[in-house]
Amino acid sequence: MSTSRVVALSSAIAFATQVAFALLMLRLFTPQEVGEFSVISQIGFFWMTLALAQSQLSLLANQHMPAHTAAQHAWRTSALRGLALLPVAAIAVWFSQLAMWPTLLWALLLACCQMGWMLAQSFTLRVGSAWQQAAVRVLPPLTAAATALTAALVGASVGWSGPTLVLSALLGYAVGAAWLVPALRERDAHIDTTNTQQSDPRSATLRMAHTLVDALLATAIIVVWQRLYGAEETGWMSALLRVLGFVPAVVHMAWAQVALAQGRSNASPWWLGLGGFACVIALGLSCAVALYQGWLDPRWHGVWSYIAPLVLWQGSACLSAAFSHRPFQTQAAQQYSWACIGLALLQGMVLAIPMILNDVIGAVPLITAFALISAIGLSTITVWMARLKSSNKDSLADS
């Protein structure tokens, strides 16, 4: 079985497992619990993303460098950046108005394990066997979902009300991070030198700037919702975003990252992007049906207002993700980063409107405006990437 099929299948299984985990949250946990978990996990994600500074993409794009050397360097530099960024994570926790020390500790544990898992996926994609590539993607979310279900059922019977969601996510990420430890001890039997056109020529400063604005935006939408509208409204928005956001993530992992690891692509990104958009629509409709049929607790009816805007936003993200390998294959990675930075700043301005105007704007008008701006910006970047042409003959197959 080809690498793309293995990764696509394993990513689909992992995606289904994570959707089940998200639905499990809706069924077994309150909006308050989901909202607090979303804030903690998002702060951890923010810290991890900044610490990595897109090292996992550079590991895939720089085919001229031995994979084990690149992975070891990525882990060392990311860990050092993570330590330096501890004050930033603390500020995010303070802004969220959650308890400082337990929230910060959970966020940092989540970030460290998730960072290892991200690097492990890229490393195994370059040098791992088919079963390793599948296992490193499937086992972590499966572990988290199984742990959450078991803990929720057992906790209900014995009256335990501990941090079930955080512990489950941490265990899942830890399983993924464990794959990096033995992988770093391996040595490459072969280094691919056939694709000299593909690389990541961006400076460390530009990569960090790109990472910073992406991480700030991803964290800001959760933290701003928590501060302006409370934990329940945050739970409605973040739970649906977690479900729909899996689709563009899978498109990027199962398609763009494989294209980078192999130095070529053999299918049309347009079809993949549109297929991802269709999946997002299907998930949004499924959520609407679940609400209409009363399958979810009445406390989750607030999700209704978020379905259409988030479907538009995440569907457009699928189109962008399907083409995200192109800039690295066409020496346009620097322009790509600047375009993404510009869009993220524009999205951040939309989120800041209530604070700038010193007026409380309703959650629905704000998420609608944010989704429209996001969709227009992502579509524009997608069209630009689609017009890029690679000088590498192998990558012309996806034109």
C-alpha positions as CSV (number, residue, x, y, z in Angstrom):
1,M,0.0,0.0,0.0
2,S,1.3,3.5,-0.9
3,T,2.4,6.0,1.7
4,S,-0.5,8.3,0.8
5,R,-3.1,5.6,1.2
6,V,-1.6,4.4,4.5
7,V,-1.6,8.0,5.9
8,A,-5.0,8.8,4.4
9,L,-6.6,5.6,5.9
10,S,-4.9,6.0,9.3
11,S,-5.7,9.8,9.4
12,A,-9.4,8.9,8.5
13,I,-9.5,6.4,11.4
14,A,-7.8,9.0,13.7
15,F,-10.3,11.6,12.5
16,A,-13.3,9.4,13.2
17,T,-11.9,8.6,16.7
18,Q,-11.4,12.3,17.5
19,V,-14.9,13.1,16.2
20,A,-16.2,10.4,18.6
21,F,-14.2,12.0,21.4
22,A,-15.7,15.3,20.6
23,L,-19.2,13.9,20.5
24,L,-18.4,12.0,23.7
25,M,-17.7,15.4,25.3
26,L,-21.1,16.7,24.2
27,R,-22.9,13.6,25.6
28,L,-21.1,13.0,28.9
29,F,-19.8,16.4,30.0
30,T,-21.4,19.7,30.7
31,P,-20.7,22.9,28.6
32,Q,-18.9,24.3,31.6
33,E,-16.4,21.3,31.7
34,V,-15.9,21.4,27.9
35,G,-15.4,25.1,27.9
36,E,-12.7,25.0,30.6
37,F,-11.0,22.0,28.9
38,S,-11.0,23.9,25.6
39,V,-9.3,26.9,27.2
40,I,-6.6,24.7,28.8
41,S,-6.0,22.6,25.7
42,Q,-5.9,25.7,23.5
43,I,-3.3,27.4,25.7
44,G,-1.2,24.2,25.6
45,F,-1.6,24.1,21.8
46,F,-0.5,27.8,21.6
47,W,2.6,27.0,23.7
48,M,3.4,23.9,21.7
49,T,2.9,25.7,18.3
50,L,5.2,28.5,19.2
51,A,7.9,26.2,20.6
52,L,7.9,24.1,17.4
53,A,7.9,27.1,15.1
54,Q,6.9,24.9,12.2
55,S,9.9,22.6,12.7
56,Q,7.7,19.6,11.8
57,L,7.2,21.1,8.3
58,S,10.8,21.9,7.8
59,L,11.6,18.3,8.8
60,L,9.5,17.1,5.8
61,A,10.5,19.8,3.3
62,N,14.3,19.7,3.8
63,Q,14.8,16.3,2.1
64,H,18.5,16.9,1.7
65,M,19.0,16.6,5.5
66,P,19.1,13.2,7.3
67,A,15.7,12.7,9.0
68,H,17.1,11.6,12.4
69,T,19.5,14.6,12.5
70,A,16.7,17.0,11.6
71,A,14.4,15.4,14.2
72,Q,16.9,15.6,17.0
73,H,17.7,19.3,16.2
74,A,14.0,20.1,16.0
75,W,13.4,18.6,19.5
76,R,16.3,20.4,21.1
77,T,15.5,23.8,19.7
78,S,11.8,23.4,20.3
79,A,12.3,22.4,24.0
80,L,14.5,25.5,24.5
81,R,12.0,27.8,22.9
82,G,9.3,26.2,25.0
83,L,11.2,27.0,28.2
84,A,11.7,30.6,27.1
85,L,8.0,30.9,26.3
86,L,6.7,30.0,29.8
87,P,5.9,33.6,30.7
88,V,3.8,33.9,27.5
89,A,1.8,30.8,28.5
90,A,1.3,32.2,32.0
91,I,-0.1,35.5,30.6
92,A,-2.6,33.5,28.5
93,V,-3.7,31.6,31.6
94,W,-4.1,34.9,33.5
95,F,-6.1,36.5,30.7
96,S,-8.5,33.5,30.7
97,Q,-9.3,34.1,34.4
98,L,-8.9,30.4,35.3
99,A,-6.9,29.3,38.3
100,M,-3.2,30.0,37.5
101,W,-1.1,27.1,38.7
102,P,-3.2,24.1,38.0
103,T,-4.2,25.5,34.6
104,L,-0.6,26.4,33.7
105,L,0.7,23.0,34.8
106,W,-1.9,21.1,32.7
107,A,-1.3,23.3,29.7
108,L,2.5,22.8,29.8
109,L,2.1,19.0,30.2
110,L,-0.2,18.9,27.2
111,A,2.1,21.1,25.1
112,C,5.2,19.0,25.8
113,C,3.6,15.7,24.9
114,Q,1.8,17.2,21.9
115,M,5.1,18.6,20.6
116,G,6.7,15.2,20.7
117,W,3.7,13.7,18.9
118,M,3.9,16.3,16.1
119,L,7.6,15.6,15.5
120,A,7.0,11.9,15.7
121,Q,4.5,12.0,12.9
122,S,6.8,13.9,10.6
123,F,9.8,11.7,11.4
124,T,7.9,8.4,10.8
125,L,6.4,9.8,7.6
126,R,10.0,10.1,6.2
127,V,11.6,7.0,7.5
128,G,9.0,4.8,9.3
129,S,7.3,1.7,8.0
130,A,3.6,1.7,7.0
131,W,2.4,0.3,10.3
132,Q,4.5,2.9,12.2
133,Q,3.0,5.7,10.2
134,A,-0.5,4.3,10.9
135,A,0.0,3.6,14.6
136,V,1.5,7.0,15.4
137,R,-1.6,8.6,14.1
138,V,-4.3,6.2,15.3
139,L,-3.2,5.2,18.8
140,P,-3.1,8.6,20.5
141,P,-6.7,9.7,19.8
142,L,-7.9,6.1,20.4
143,T,-6.2,6.2,23.8
144,A,-7.7,9.5,24.7
145,A,-11.2,8.5,23.7
146,A,-11.1,5.2,25.5
147,T,-9.7,6.8,28.6
148,A,-12.3,9.6,28.6
149,L,-15.2,7.1,28.2
150,T,-13.9,4.8,30.9
151,A,-13.2,7.6,33.3
152,A,-16.6,9.2,32.7
153,L,-18.5,5.9,33.3
154,V,-16.4,4.9,36.3
155,G,-16.5,8.4,37.7
156,A,-20.2,8.5,37.5
157,S,-20.6,5.3,39.5
158,V,-18.1,6.3,42.3
159,G,-18.8,10.0,42.4
160,W,-15.4,11.2,41.1
161,S,-15.3,14.6,39.5
162,G,-11.7,15.0,38.6
163,P,-10.2,16.6,35.4
164,T,-11.2,13.7,33.1
165,L,-10.9,15.5,29.8
166,V,-7.5,16.9,30.5
167,L,-6.1,13.6,31.8
168,S,-7.5,11.7,28.8
169,A,-5.9,14.1,26.3
170,L,-2.6,14.1,28.2
171,L,-2.4,10.3,28.1
172,G,-3.2,10.3,24.4
173,Y,-0.5,12.8,23.5
174,A,2.0,11.0,25.7
175,V,1.4,7.8,23.7
176,G,2.1,9.7,20.5
177,A,5.2,11.4,22.0
178,A,6.6,8.0,23.0
179,W,7.0,7.1,19.3
180,L,9.7,9.8,19.0
181,V,12.0,8.3,21.6
182,P,13.1,5.1,19.7
183,A,12.7,6.8,16.3
184,L,15.4,9.4,17.2
185,R,17.9,6.5,17.7
186,E,17.5,5.2,14.2
187,R,19.8,6.0,11.3
188,D,18.7,6.6,7.7
189,A,19.5,4.0,5.2
190,H,18.9,6.3,2.4
191,I,18.7,10.1,1.9
192,D,16.6,11.4,-0.9
193,T,18.6,13.8,-3.1
194,T,16.4,13.6,-6.2
195,N,14.2,16.6,-5.2
196,T,16.6,19.5,-4.9
197,Q,13.9,22.1,-5.7
198,Q,11.9,21.3,-2.5
199,S,13.0,23.1,0.6
200,D,12.0,25.5,3.4
201,P,14.1,28.6,2.7
202,R,12.4,30.8,5.3
203,S,14.5,32.3,8.0
204,A,14.0,31.4,11.6
205,T,12.5,34.8,12.3
206,L,9.9,34.5,9.6
207,R,8.9,31.0,10.7
208,M,8.6,32.2,14.2
209,A,6.5,35.2,13.1
210,H,4.2,32.9,11.1
211,T,3.9,30.5,14.0
212,L,3.2,33.3,16.5
213,V,0.3,34.9,14.6
214,D,-1.3,31.5,13.9
215,A,-1.0,30.4,17.5
216,L,-2.2,33.8,18.8
217,L,-5.2,33.6,16.6
218,A,-6.1,30.0,17.5
219,T,-5.8,30.9,21.2
220,A,-7.4,34.3,20.9
221,I,-10.7,33.0,19.6
222,I,-11.1,30.7,22.6
223,V,-9.8,33.1,25.2
224,V,-11.9,36.0,23.8
225,W,-15.0,33.9,23.8
226,Q,-14.4,32.8,27.4
227,R,-13.8,36.4,28.5
228,L,-16.7,38.0,26.6
229,Y,-19.4,35.3,26.6
230,G,-18.5,32.9,29.4
231,A,-17.7,29.2,29.6
232,E,-21.0,27.9,28.3
233,E,-20.9,30.0,25.1
234,T,-17.3,29.0,24.7
235,G,-18.2,25.3,25.0
236,W,-20.8,25.6,22.3
237,M,-18.4,27.2,19.8
238,S,-15.3,25.3,20.7
239,A,-17.0,21.8,20.7
240,L,-18.3,22.4,17.2
241,L,-15.0,23.9,16.0
242,R,-13.2,20.8,17.4
243,V,-15.4,18.5,15.3
244,L,-15.3,20.5,12.1
245,G,-11.6,21.5,12.4
246,F,-10.6,17.9,12.2
247,V,-11.3,17.8,8.4
248,P,-8.8,20.5,7.2
249,A,-6.3,19.0,9.7
250,V,-6.7,15.5,8.0
251,V,-6.5,17.1,4.6
252,H,-3.2,18.6,5.6
253,M,-1.8,15.5,7.2
254,A,-3.0,12.9,4.7
255,W,-2.2,15.0,1.6
256,A,0.0,18.0,2.0
257,Q,2.5,16.4,4.4
258,V,2.7,13.2,2.3
259,A,3.3,15.3,-0.8
260,L,6.2,17.0,1.0
261,A,7.6,13.8,2.4
262,Q,7.6,12.2,-1.1
263,G,8.6,15.4,-3.0
264,R,5.7,15.0,-5.4
265,S,1.9,14.7,-5.6
266,N,-0.2,12.6,-7.9
267,A,-3.8,13.8,-7.5
268,S,-5.7,17.1,-8.0
269,P,-5.7,19.3,-4.8
270,W,-8.9,20.9,-6.0
271,W,-10.8,17.6,-5.8
272,L,-9.3,16.9,-2.4
273,G,-10.1,20.3,-1.1
274,L,-13.7,20.2,-2.4
275,G,-14.0,16.7,-0.9
276,G,-12.9,18.1,2.4
277,F,-15.4,21.0,2.1
278,A,-18.2,18.4,1.4
279,C,-17.2,16.5,4.6
280,V,-17.4,19.6,6.6
281,I,-20.9,20.4,5.3
282,A,-21.9,16.8,6.1
283,L,-20.7,17.1,9.6
284,G,-22.5,20.4,10.1
285,L,-25.7,18.8,8.8
286,S,-25.2,15.8,11.1
287,C,-24.9,18.2,14.1
288,A,-28.0,20.0,13.0
289,V,-29.9,16.7,12.8
290,A,-28.7,15.6,16.2
291,L,-29.9,18.9,17.7
292,Y,-33.3,18.7,15.9
293,Q,-33.9,15.1,16.9
294,G,-33.1,15.8,20.5
295,W,-30.1,13.4,20.7
296,L,-28.1,16.0,22.6
297,D,-28.8,17.5,26.0
298,P,-31.0,20.6,25.7
299,R,-28.1,22.7,27.2
300,W,-26.3,22.2,23.8
301,H,-29.0,24.0,21.7
302,G,-26.8,27.1,21.6
303,V,-24.6,25.3,19.0
304,W,-27.3,26.0,16.4
305,S,-26.1,29.5,15.8
306,Y,-22.5,28.4,15.2
307,I,-23.1,25.7,12.5
308,A,-23.3,27.8,9.3
309,P,-20.4,30.2,10.1
310,L,-18.0,27.5,11.2
311,V,-18.9,25.3,8.2
312,L,-18.0,28.1,5.9
313,W,-14.7,28.8,7.7
314,Q,-13.5,25.3,8.1
315,G,-14.6,24.3,4.6
316,S,-12.5,27.1,3.1
317,A,-9.6,25.9,5.3
318,C,-9.9,22.5,3.5
319,L,-9.3,24.2,0.2
320,S,-6.2,26.0,1.5
321,A,-4.8,22.9,3.2
322,A,-5.0,20.9,0.0
323,F,-2.6,23.3,-1.7
324,S,-0.4,24.1,1.3
325,H,2.5,22.0,0.0
326,R,2.8,24.0,-3.2
327,P,4.8,27.0,-1.8
328,F,7.6,24.6,-0.6
329,Q,7.8,23.0,-4.0
330,T,8.0,26.2,-5.9
331,Q,10.4,28.3,-3.7
332,A,7.4,30.5,-2.6
333,A,7.4,29.5,1.1
334,Q,8.4,33.1,2.1
335,Q,5.5,34.7,0.2
336,Y,3.2,32.0,1.6
337,S,4.1,32.9,5.2
338,W,3.6,36.6,4.6
339,A,0.2,36.0,3.1
340,C,-0.8,33.8,6.1
341,I,0.5,36.4,8.5
342,G,-1.6,39.1,6.8
343,L,-4.8,37.1,6.9
344,A,-4.2,36.2,10.6
345,L,-3.8,39.8,11.5
346,L,-7.0,40.7,9.7
347,Q,-8.8,37.9,11.5
348,G,-7.4,39.2,14.8
349,M,-8.7,42.7,14.1
350,V,-12.2,41.2,13.7
351,L,-12.0,39.5,17.1
352,A,-10.8,42.7,18.7
353,I,-13.8,44.8,17.5
354,P,-15.7,44.5,20.8
355,M,-12.7,45.6,22.8
356,I,-11.8,48.4,20.4
357,L,-15.4,49.8,20.4
358,N,-15.7,49.1,24.1
359,D,-19.1,47.6,23.4
360,V,-20.5,44.1,23.8
361,I,-21.3,42.6,20.4
362,G,-23.4,39.5,20.3
363,A,-21.6,36.2,19.8
364,V,-23.5,35.3,16.6
365,P,-22.7,38.6,14.7
366,L,-19.0,38.3,15.7
367,I,-18.6,34.7,14.7
368,T,-20.4,35.4,11.4
369,A,-18.1,38.3,10.5
370,F,-15.1,36.3,11.5
371,A,-16.1,33.4,9.4
372,L,-16.8,35.6,6.3
373,I,-13.4,37.3,6.5
374,S,-11.7,34.0,7.1
375,A,-13.4,32.3,4.1
376,I,-12.6,35.2,1.7
377,G,-8.9,35.3,2.8
378,L,-8.4,31.5,2.7
379,S,-10.0,31.4,-0.8
380,T,-7.8,34.1,-2.1
381,I,-4.6,32.3,-0.8
382,T,-5.9,29.1,-2.3
383,V,-6.3,30.6,-5.8
384,W,-2.7,32.0,-5.5
385,M,-1.2,28.7,-4.5
386,A,-3.1,26.9,-7.3
387,R,-1.4,29.1,-9.8
388,L,2.1,28.3,-8.6
389,K,4.1,26.1,-10.9
390,S,7.0,23.9,-9.7
391,S,10.2,23.5,-11.6
392,N,10.4,20.0,-10.3
393,K,8.9,17.7,-12.9
394,D,7.6,15.3,-10.3
395,S,5.4,17.9,-8.7
396,L,3.8,19.0,-12.0
397,A,1.4,16.0,-11.8
398,D,-0.9,17.9,-9.4
399,S,-1.3,20.9,-11.7
